[in-house]
Amino acid sequence: MQKNWKPIMIYLALWLCVLGITYFGGLQGLNVLIYGLPVVSVAVSVMIGCDDSWQTQKWYFPPVFGVMYLLAFYIIFEAADGFMFASRVSLGQLALRGFLTGAVSSAAGMLLSNTIINTRPNRL
């Protein structure tokens, strides 16, 4: 069975849009990164989880989305530096929070998709 790559392409496109908004939007753009990217991770994880073509491989995506969320902070280094100096958070704490935020939001989306699949009436 061929895999459906559309949700991953949607995630990458939205991830790049969030990075652009964060880079050019200043402090308001940082809010998009902090709050918007986990919402995108949940939505795309639900789409991947409801798709039967990924089967058990869909559980590889929470760590991948965690790394992508972490990379977003590293790519927007000006925002990350401003965040670190404003709140006195070390780089290790920022990395752990970033990874966990992305991974947990993606895992929540996967669990939500499993709930949706299990509550659907059986198809013939």
C-alpha positions in Angstrom: 0.0 0.0 0.0 1.4 3.4 -1.0 1.7 6.0 1.8 -0.1 9.2 1.8 2.5 12.0 1.9 0.0 14.9 1.8 -0.2 15.5 5.6 3.6 15.6 5.8 3.8 18.1 3.0 1.1 20.2 4.7 3.1 20.1 7.9 6.3 21.2 6.2 4.5 24.0 4.4 2.9 25.2 7.6 6.2 24.8 9.5 7.9 27.1 7.0 5.1 29.6 7.2 5.3 29.7 11.0 9.1 30.2 10.7 8.5 33.1 8.3 5.9 34.7 10.5 8.1 34.3 13.5 11.2 35.8 11.8 9.4 38.8 10.3 6.7 39.2 13.0 9.0 39.9 16.0 7.5 39.2 19.4 4.0 38.6 18.0 5.5 36.1 15.6 7.0 34.3 18.5 3.5 33.6 19.9 2.7 32.0 16.6 5.7 29.7 17.0 5.0 28.9 20.6 1.2 28.3 20.3 0.6 27.7 16.6 3.1 25.0 15.8 1.8 22.5 18.5 -1.8 23.0 17.1 -0.5 22.2 13.6 1.3 19.2 15.0 -2.0 17.9 16.6 -4.0 18.5 13.4 -1.5 16.8 11.1 -1.0 13.9 13.6 -4.7 13.3 13.6 -4.6 13.2 9.8 -1.7 10.8 9.8 -3.2 8.7 12.5 -6.6 8.3 10.7 -4.8 7.2 7.5 -4.5 3.5 7.3 -1.5 3.5 4.9 1.0 4.4 7.7 -0.1 1.4 10.0 2.4 1.1 12.9 4.9 3.5 11.3 2.7 6.5 12.3 4.1 6.3 15.9 7.5 7.5 14.5 6.1 10.9 13.9 5.8 12.3 17.5 9.6 12.3 18.0 10.0 13.7 14.5 7.5 16.5 15.2 9.3 17.1 18.5 12.6 17.6 16.7 10.9 19.9 14.1 9.5 22.1 17.0 13.0 22.1 18.5 14.6 23.1 15.2 12.2 25.9 14.8 13.7 27.6 17.9 17.2 27.0 16.7 16.5 28.4 13.2 15.0 31.5 14.7 18.0 32.0 16.8 17.2 35.7 17.5 13.9 34.8 19.0 15.5 32.0 21.0 18.3 34.2 22.3 15.7 36.9 23.3 13.6 34.2 25.0 16.7 32.8 26.9 17.9 36.1 28.2 14.5 37.4 29.1 13.5 34.4 31.2 17.0 33.1 32.3 16.4 29.7 30.7 19.4 27.7 29.7 19.8 26.2 26.3 19.3 22.7 27.6 16.1 23.5 29.3 14.9 25.3 26.1 15.8 22.2 24.0 14.0 19.8 26.4 10.9 22.0 26.5 10.9 22.4 22.8 11.2 18.7 22.0 8.7 17.7 24.6 6.1 20.3 23.4 6.3 19.0 19.9 6.4 15.3 20.8 3.6 15.5 23.3 1.3 17.5 21.0 1.9 15.1 18.2 1.3 12.1 20.5 -1.9 13.7 21.6 -3.0 14.0 18.0 -2.1 10.3 17.4 -4.1 9.2 20.5 -7.1 11.4 19.3 -6.9 9.8 15.9 -6.9 6.3 17.5 -10.0 7.3 19.5 -11.7 8.5 16.3 -10.9 5.3 14.5 -12.1 3.1 17.4 -15.4 5.0 17.7 -16.2 4.9 14.0 -18.8 2.3 13.0 -17.2 -0.8 11.4 -16.9 -0.7 7.6 -17.9 -3.7 5.6 
